[in-house]
Each structure stands twice: as C-alpha cells, then as structure tokens.
C-alpha cells in the first residue's frame, strides 16, 4: 500500500471580504423593498424618518441603523441556483435554526 498524506483545505473567504456595514445593508434592503414585498416593513412606521425595512430601521434622533429584533431570516448563497444544487439542506437548516430560536425566546 502506498503512503498517502491527507491535507484538509478549508473553504473560507479571502481576508479582503468584510461584513457589510449596517447602513449599506439598510440602503440595499430599502432599494429591494421597492420591488420585493418581503423586504418591506410589516407595518407603517410611527415616524417615517426611521425608514424601516423588514430587517432594520434608522433611529430618528441619532441616525444610527439598528437591526430589528423580530426580523425574518435571510439566507444568502454564494452560488447561483441550478437544478443540480440541493438547497433543501440549507433551507432545512434555516428552518431548524428558526425553530430553535423561537424555543429559546
């Protein structure tokens, strides 16, 4: 038998990838809310200056962007969907995490 050495290579993003700042996320969600209803706020805001989406709002006084505590889950994939990709695994994990989160509240 031949001696073989196995090496684990981890799939992780390059160091230049960073978290997207909240204000930039908010601007994207607001833009998407114009054409995609899941991104829209679920109710009319008491103060329109908060510019709410389904995921976050802006504090009218300070201008800081905050994530909503009761926001929906958003699954983002690094690949496009094709018929040969099984997204059911990702969706099942998302559903499980939502159930676990609701049990912890």
Beta strands, then each sheet from edge to edge (+ up, - down):
strand 1: 56-58
strand 2: 65-67
sheet 1: 1+ 2-
end
